[in-house]
């Protein structure tokens, strides 16, 4: 029992830390992007070398000044914005290990996709993150790196291709989380291996009275722009593992990833332009982003194993009067299926090896408990086939159809 509590609490603490650091990193990143866009000319800063912006917050007024290279005299105190990024990645990596590698048979390995040992699955995941960064970095350093638009399009295609590769190795859930983890690794590695070292070299040159090489600033600007545009898609992919409809069908994951990247990047582009000049706000970005998300919804829905009828898009019988928060008791056939396929985990005393607490506290040991969780059963076992995880207990298509008929007949 102690080990089960440790796993749950460890997961919660790591997730808490990950969310806190991500808020700090993304918040500071978005603020500085907004600050850059809102800079205006200042009389004591030469044209083209910086600017000034006034902000009001918390009852006070702030004057923000930016120097493209450095002020005439280097300040004695200088705050480096890096640890928010580092700790977001560190906490996220350990959370990935804790949840997906330590419990790979439940969340990462799908025997129907590829037979893997837990060790092999973890090794592939880690190697993919490291190798993925090296490929991206190589693209940026290649002649392609001199053409921002071409590099962006190739990078977009590269991430979509990576999601396809992950979907052909891992479960759908594992594929989406690793696609997000790859993009997040690229973001933090940009800070650690490119932006920060370049900034140190610029400061060292200025301190020595030398003119810094402008290539460091250009490279940092390019990597920062990439980080800016992929932030929202990464957040979506990190949240997707909580929603089975996004990973129910691995075949459409690349298309889903592509649509989400388009939507997220366009939303960021809108705010980047708007903060620079309200009069030039590209409202069309919202129209295309909404269209992309709407298409993503339809792609996920149409590919969901439950089909259109189980999503309520086709006529079905009206719900019957129901018991316990509106839910009717299931027939014996349904109870036998759920207890036989699900109760080894969803029980007061789970019998699945290494599991001592029912996931999310959901118990499915009797008719009343099954009726109480009818909505979750529809989402997890009928609409998406997310449960049992990777179909470890071997629930058949006929059994899922039995559950669907019960749900359509009055347990909706």
Secondary structure, 3 states (H helix, E strand, C coil): CHHHHHHHHHHHHHHHHHHHHHHHHHHHHHHHHHHHHHCECCCCCCCCCEEEEEEEECCEEEEEEEECCCCCCCCCCCCCCCHHHHHHHHHHHHHHHHHHHCCHHHHCCCCCCCCCCHHHHHHHHHHHHHHHHHHHHHHHHCHHHHCHHHHHHHHHHHHHHHHHHHHCCCCHHHHHHHHHHHHHHHHHHHHHHHHHHHHHHHHHHHHCCCCCCHHHHHHHHHHHHHHHHHHHHHHHHHHHCCCHHHHCCHHHHHHHHHHHHHHHHHHHHHHHHHHHCHHHCCCHHHHHHHHHHHHHHHHHHHHCCCHHHHCCCCCCCCCCCCECCCECCCCHHHHHHHHHHHCCCCCCCCCCCCCCCCHHHCCCCCHHHHHHCHHHHHHHHHHCCCCCHHHCCCCCHHHHHHHHHHHHCCCC
